[in-house]
Each structure stands twice: as structure tokens, then as C-alpha cells.
Amino acid sequence: MAENRASGYVEGVPCWVDAQLPDVAAGRRFYGELFEWSFEERADGSGEWAYLDGEPVAALTHKADGRLPTAWTVYFATPDAEALGRRIRGAGGQLVSAPMPAGALGTAALAADPEGAVFGLWEAGTHQGFGKRHVPGSFVWAQLYARDTEAANAFYGGLFTDALFGQDAEPDFGRAPITDLFPERMPPHFLVHFRVEDCADALATVSRLGGRVQADPFVTSYGTVAVGTDDQGAPFALLQR
């Protein structure tokens, strides 16, 4: 998809990402240098929004509970979070947190698929989601690592549309077996990908900023990918196209 500020996203399209971090200021320093993001503090004190060329691309939020993982979460658009939550439960998933209004911005919820992979739901109000995506420094892909990929296809395809997993013209959501990249003991999860001009250069910056390399660049059907963590342990991927 070309550079854009979207007026809205159809149900099932990844429309937002956020990172739950112990130290938002440290996250601002790390991602600000890595992706050339600028930041604006949220009025409610919950964290900061990240901007690329003046357009919103992500959020860094304070991790409220130390028992929760330090992680990036992908949010899927929906016109009705309550109704989608009911469909998720009916399909064997669960709601981790019930839909909750975020002021006039919209309504958010967290859910998990039948294997336990956590993802977000976003019912837009004034905040539609990404102002930019698919350009360097912004979200470009969400990969689900699952133990049973056929069951994942059935679950997400039933919730959303066959456009998922690469059936539409410009997919930005895929799936793969956990053992393709991670040890089998790793729980099922989503891995958020950010687009970069050069994976190797970006990975070197990750290391210089105190992050860690989990996987050196490798070739996939959707581009060259590298995986790392930030300096607080949140995993993410870099995608070169």
C-alpha cells in the first residue's frame, strides 16, 4: 500500500500497534533513533504516541503490571468490538480484557486465539489507526507463529475474511509454524514487523542501542526479515522489501 493517512480500516485489517514497556522514556530513545520517530505524550499519562513525518504510527504505553510481558501488540480493526468479542469466544478464543472506551479515540480490547496468541481489537472513534504504514519506519506486516497453522487459518478466516493470510492484493498479516523460527516451547504469538530500507543496517543499530539480535536476516515470501528485541526485551521484526 502506498503512503497514506487512512480514513478507516475494514474489519480484520491490522490498524494499530503498541508496545507495553516498563520504561516509556527508554523506549522513546530506542525507537526514536531506530525508526526516526517523534513522540507526543498522551494527555491521560498512559504513554506516548509515535509519529513518522507527522503521522501516527504506533504507541508506547506504560506496562501496568510487572507480570505482563514486555511486548508489541497488533490491533485488528472492527466496527463493533463487542460483537467481535462474542464471535471470538464462539470460535474457541477468549477475551483477555473486555472492550473498554479510550475516551473519544475509540474502544480497545485484548483477545487470544484458541492457542493463546494475544491480539488487540480496535473500534475506531476519532483515532482511525495508522496514519502511515508499509513505508520505512512504519508497520508493514504481522506474522502469527502458531503450532497448528490450519486451525489458525480456520479461526481467523472465520472471524474476518479470506483476505487474511495473503489472499488479498496487498496482505499484511500471515502465519507460520513456530518451529520455522522459534523453539517449539515458545508459545504461539504475533510478531510485529516494521519496514526498513536495509535489514542488516537496522539490525546493527538495534545492537548499538542495547537491543539483541534473535535472528539474522533471512528471506521469506514477503521480503527479507530480521528479528530482534529492544533494550527492554520487547521482540519485533524488521522487514526489507
Helices and strands as residue ranges (DSSP letters): E 14-21, H 24-35, E 38-41, E 47-52, E 55-62, E 71-77, H 81-90, E 94-101, E 106-112, E 118-124, E 139-146, H 149-159, G 164-166, E 173-177, G 178-180, E 189-196, H 199-208, E 212-220, E 223-229, E 235-240
